Amino acid sequence: MKLNIMNNTITTLQKKIHSDLKKIYNTGPTSLVETFNYVMSGKGKRIRPILTLLTSKSLFGNYKKSYNAALAIEVLHNFTLVHDDIMDDDSLRHGKKTVHKKWDVPTAVLLGDTMLAKS
């Protein structure tokens, strides 16, 4: 019974995180908004923000105060992946073209900088 409750909680949080990550950066230069949302639209497990939220809930009985920090951690993590893909000259990440292959290296570097600032 408790495992089902935990799985439902995690699934609910993952859906909310996926949805809210799409809302973080919707105004600005089109090239950056498009690339930011391309990266954040990946269907990862979102383990980092989930762990942040579950830790907050276990320590403080509530995860709401840590929610923005959890989103920031996910954006920051994805920033590191964008720059890592450039350094390793990777073509794909989870079956999708990497930013520097889909657009170009300068766009990917600028996107990474934007993600770092947004986080």
Contacts in CASP RR format, 6 or more apart in sequence:
PFRMAT RR
TARGET T0000
AUTHOR 0000-0000-0000
METHOD contacts of the structure
MODEL  1
MKLNIMNNTITTLQKKIHSDLKKIYNTGPTSLVETFNYVMSGKGKRIRPI
LTLLTSKSLFGNYKKSYNAALAIEVLHNFTLVHDDIMDDDSLRHGKKTVH
KKWDVPTAVLLGDTMLAKS
10 50 0 8 1.000
10 54 0 8 1.000
13 46 0 8 1.000
13 49 0 8 1.000
13 50 0 8 1.000
13 53 0 8 1.000
13 63 0 8 1.000
14 45 0 8 1.000
14 46 0 8 1.000
14 50 0 8 1.000
17 46 0 8 1.000
17 49 0 8 1.000
17 50 0 8 1.000
17 70 0 8 1.000
17 71 0 8 1.000
17 74 0 8 1.000
18 43 0 8 1.000
18 46 0 8 1.000
20 71 0 8 1.000
21 40 0 8 1.000
21 41 0 8 1.000
21 71 0 8 1.000
21 74 0 8 1.000
21 75 0 8 1.000
22 37 0 8 1.000
22 40 0 8 1.000
22 41 0 8 1.000
24 36 0 8 1.000
24 40 0 8 1.000
24 71 0 8 1.000
24 75 0 8 1.000
24 118 0 8 1.000
25 32 0 8 1.000
25 33 0 8 1.000
25 36 0 8 1.000
25 37 0 8 1.000
25 40 0 8 1.000
25 114 0 8 1.000
25 118 0 8 1.000
26 33 0 8 1.000
26 37 0 8 1.000
27 33 0 8 1.000
31 103 0 8 1.000
31 107 0 8 1.000
32 110 0 8 1.000
32 111 0 8 1.000
32 114 0 8 1.000
35 99 0 8 1.000
35 103 0 8 1.000
35 107 0 8 1.000
35 108 0 8 1.000
35 111 0 8 1.000
36 111 0 8 1.000
36 114 0 8 1.000
36 115 0 8 1.000
36 118 0 8 1.000
38 96 0 8 1.000
38 99 0 8 1.000
38 102 0 8 1.000
39 78 0 8 1.000
39 81 0 8 1.000
39 82 0 8 1.000
39 99 0 8 1.000
39 111 0 8 1.000
39 115 0 8 1.000
40 74 0 8 1.000
40 75 0 8 1.000
40 78 0 8 1.000
42 94 0 8 1.000
42 96 0 8 1.000
43 94 0 8 1.000
44 94 0 8 1.000
46 74 0 8 1.000
48 70 0 8 1.000
48 73 0 8 1.000
48 74 0 8 1.000
48 77 0 8 1.000
49 70 0 8 1.000
49 71 0 8 1.000
49 73 0 8 1.000
49 74 0 8 1.000
50 70 0 8 1.000
52 66 0 8 1.000
52 69 0 8 1.000
52 70 0 8 1.000
52 73 0 8 1.000
53 63 0 8 1.000
53 66 0 8 1.000
53 67 0 8 1.000
53 70 0 8 1.000
54 63 0 8 1.000
55 66 0 8 1.000
56 62 0 8 1.000
56 63 0 8 1.000
56 65 0 8 1.000
56 66 0 8 1.000
56 70 0 8 1.000
57 63 0 8 1.000
60 66 0 8 1.000
63 70 0 8 1.000
72 118 0 8 1.000
72 119 0 8 1.000
73 119 0 8 1.000
75 115 0 8 1.000
75 118 0 8 1.000
75 119 0 8 1.000
76 115 0 8 1.000
76 116 0 8 1.000
76 119 0 8 1.000
78 115 0 8 1.000
79 112 0 8 1.000
79 115 0 8 1.000
79 116 0 8 1.000
79 119 0 8 1.000
81 93 0 8 1.000
82 98 0 8 1.000
82 99 0 8 1.000
82 100 0 8 1.000
82 108 0 8 1.000
82 111 0 8 1.000
82 112 0 8 1.000
82 115 0 8 1.000
83 108 0 8 1.000
83 109 0 8 1.000
83 112 0 8 1.000
84 90 0 8 1.000
85 93 0 8 1.000
85 98 0 8 1.000
85 99 0 8 1.000
85 100 0 8 1.000
85 108 0 8 1.000
86 98 0 8 1.000
86 100 0 8 1.000
86 105 0 8 1.000
86 108 0 8 1.000
86 109 0 8 1.000
90 98 0 8 1.000
90 101 0 8 1.000
91 97 0 8 1.000
91 98 0 8 1.000
91 101 0 8 1.000
92 98 0 8 1.000
92 101 0 8 1.000
96 102 0 8 1.000
98 108 0 8 1.000
99 107 0 8 1.000
99 108 0 8 1.000
99 111 0 8 1.000
100 107 0 8 1.000
100 108 0 8 1.000
END
